[in-house]
Amino acid sequence: MSSDRREREKKTNREAILRAANVVFAEKGFDGAILDEIAELAEFSKGAIYGYFKNKEDLFISLIDEELNKVFKITKNVVESPLTPIEKIKELVQKTLAFFEANREFFCIFMPERGGFTKKQHPKIMKKV
């Protein structure tokens, strides 16, 4: 198997795990989610998840990073556009709301009270968010 193919498969598997984690974390919150459920939904073994992520916290933070990078890309594209400042603000609000509308599970995770984590319970996660 070529290294390119292995890299594509690894990326595809990682994305599948992140999608499953998105669903489970949105439904159960950080504390209520268990890796077994994420593994089952992603159709991987729990051990396979550890091949991509150190633990549940690493998986959660990776999910936050991936999705926030999409939001940052939207922001960067709007800021760098030739629009007027007022048009940029309107565009940024519209595109950000559209992103969260299309990614409702992530919105539930991203909102700390919905994600089930607080600064006291999970200071490292809250700092990252």
SEDREN-700466 format. One record per residue (C-alpha): residue in one letter; x, y, z; residue number from 1. Coordinates in pm, whole numbers, padded with zeros to 5 digits. Layout:
N
(pt "a"; (X; Y; Z); NUM),
...
END
This chain:
129
(pt "m"; (00000; 00000; 00000); 1),
(pt "s"; (00143; 00338; -00094); 2),
(pt "s"; (00211; 00598; 00172); 3),
(pt "d"; (-00028; 00837; -00005); 4),
(pt "r"; (-00308; 00584; 00022); 5),
(pt "r"; (-00228; 00518; 00389); 6),
(pt "e"; (-00233; 00890; 00461); 7),
(pt "r"; (-00571; 00928; 00287); 8),
(pt "e"; (-00713; 00635; 00483); 9),
(pt "k"; (-00575; 00774; 00808); 10),
(pt "k"; (-00731; 01113; 00733); 11),
(pt "t"; (-01065; 00954; 00638); 12),
(pt "n"; (-01067; 00743; 00955); 13),
(pt "r"; (-00980; 01043; 01172); 14),
(pt "e"; (-01262; 01244; 01014); 15),
(pt "a"; (-01508; 00958; 01074); 16),
(pt "i"; (-01410; 00947; 01441); 17),
(pt "l"; (-01447; 01325; 01471); 18),
(pt "r"; (-01793; 01314; 01308); 19),
(pt "a"; (-01904; 01043; 01550); 20),
(pt "a"; (-01756; 01235; 01843); 21),
(pt "n"; (-01943; 01546; 01731); 22),
(pt "v"; (-02274; 01358; 01751); 23),
(pt "v"; (-02204; 01190; 02084); 24),
(pt "f"; (-02060; 01498; 02256); 25),
(pt "a"; (-02354; 01707; 02135); 26),
(pt "e"; (-02603; 01455; 02268); 27),
(pt "k"; (-02436; 01363; 02598); 28),
(pt "g"; (-02193; 01646; 02677); 29),
(pt "f"; (-01826; 01595; 02752); 30),
(pt "d"; (-01872; 01413; 03082); 31),
(pt "g"; (-02159; 01194; 02961); 32),
(pt "a"; (-01989; 01083; 02641); 33),
(pt "i"; (-01790; 00762; 02645); 34),
(pt "l"; (-01536; 00648; 02390); 35),
(pt "d"; (-01715; 00315; 02342); 36),
(pt "e"; (-02020; 00499; 02202); 37),
(pt "i"; (-01803; 00713; 01974); 38),
(pt "a"; (-01618; 00404; 01852); 39),
(pt "e"; (-01943; 00219; 01783); 40),
(pt "l"; (-02092; 00510; 01592); 41),
(pt "a"; (-01772; 00555; 01390); 42),
(pt "e"; (-01759; 00178; 01331); 43),
(pt "f"; (-01414; 00145; 01486); 44),
(pt "s"; (-01286; -00031; 01793); 45),
(pt "k"; (-01217; 00174; 02102); 46),
(pt "g"; (-00850; 00080; 02059); 47),
(pt "a"; (-00851; 00227; 01709); 48),
(pt "i"; (-00957; 00562; 01851); 49),
(pt "y"; (-00646; 00558; 02069); 50),
(pt "g"; (-00444; 00528; 01749); 51),
(pt "y"; (-00564; 00877; 01659); 52),
(pt "f"; (-00627; 01046; 01995); 53),
(pt "k"; (-00460; 01009; 02338); 54),
(pt "n"; (-00787; 01014; 02533); 55),
(pt "k"; (-01137; 01161; 02540); 56),
(pt "e"; (-01007; 01508; 02622); 57),
(pt "d"; (-00765; 01500; 02328); 58),
(pt "l"; (-01048; 01391; 02099); 59),
(pt "f"; (-01273; 01667; 02230); 60),
(pt "i"; (-01007; 01937; 02193); 61),
(pt "s"; (-00922; 01810; 01843); 62),
(pt "l"; (-01289; 01838; 01748); 63),
(pt "i"; (-01306; 02193; 01885); 64),
(pt "d"; (-00986; 02282; 01697); 65),
(pt "e"; (-01109; 02139; 01366); 66),
(pt "e"; (-01442; 02317; 01380); 67),
(pt "l"; (-01306; 02648; 01509); 68),
(pt "n"; (-01051; 02647; 01227); 69),
(pt "k"; (-01347; 02645; 00988); 70),
(pt "v"; (-01496; 02946; 01169); 71),
(pt "f"; (-01159; 03124; 01162); 72),
(pt "k"; (-01131; 03057; 00788); 73),
(pt "i"; (-01473; 03215; 00734); 74),
(pt "t"; (-01365; 03515; 00940); 75),
(pt "k"; (-01035; 03551; 00755); 76),
(pt "n"; (-01204; 03535; 00414); 77),
(pt "v"; (-01453; 03804; 00512); 78),
(pt "v"; (-01191; 04029; 00671); 79),
(pt "e"; (-00968; 04003; 00364); 80),
(pt "s"; (-01255; 04070; 00123); 81),
(pt "p"; (-01291; 04404; -00056); 82),
(pt "l"; (-01617; 04480; 00125); 83),
(pt "t"; (-01670; 04796; 00327); 84),
(pt "p"; (-01637; 04760; 00707); 85),
(pt "i"; (-02016; 04760; 00754); 86),
(pt "e"; (-02059; 04501; 00478); 87),
(pt "k"; (-01787; 04289; 00640); 88),
(pt "i"; (-01966; 04293; 00973); 89),
(pt "k"; (-02295; 04192; 00811); 90),
(pt "e"; (-02124; 03922; 00605); 91),
(pt "l"; (-01936; 03788; 00905); 92),
(pt "v"; (-02250; 03766; 01117); 93),
(pt "q"; (-02445; 03598; 00835); 94),
(pt "k"; (-02173; 03346; 00753); 95),
(pt "t"; (-02101; 03263; 01116); 96),
(pt "l"; (-02470; 03208; 01190); 97),
(pt "a"; (-02502; 02998; 00875); 98),
(pt "f"; (-02205; 02788; 00987); 99),
(pt "f"; (-02358; 02718; 01327); 100),
(pt "e"; (-02698; 02653; 01168); 101),
(pt "a"; (-02539; 02393; 00941); 102),
(pt "n"; (-02336; 02251; 01232); 103),
(pt "r"; (-02590; 02237; 01513); 104),
(pt "e"; (-02416; 01953; 01695); 105),
(pt "f"; (-02097; 02155; 01716); 106),
(pt "f"; (-02291; 02457; 01838); 107),
(pt "c"; (-02426; 02244; 02124); 108),
(pt "i"; (-02073; 02133; 02208); 109),
(pt "f"; (-01922; 02477; 02175); 110),
(pt "m"; (-02163; 02637; 02418); 111),
(pt "p"; (-02008; 02542; 02754); 112),
(pt "e"; (-02333; 02488; 02939); 113),
(pt "r"; (-02459; 02261; 02659); 114),
(pt "g"; (-02126; 02085; 02617); 115),
(pt "g"; (-02137; 01993; 02984); 116),
(pt "f"; (-01808; 02146; 03086); 117),
(pt "t"; (-01722; 02441; 03304); 118),
(pt "k"; (-01404; 02622; 03392); 119),
(pt "k"; (-01401; 02457; 03733); 120),
(pt "q"; (-01452; 02104; 03600); 121),
(pt "h"; (-01231; 02122; 03292); 122),
(pt "p"; (-00998; 02425; 03304); 123),
(pt "k"; (-00775; 02303; 03016); 124),
(pt "i"; (-01072; 02263; 02784); 125),
(pt "m"; (-01221; 02598; 02879); 126),
(pt "k"; (-00886; 02767; 02821); 127),
(pt "k"; (-00869; 02612; 02473); 128),
(pt "v"; (-01225; 02720; 02389); 129),
END
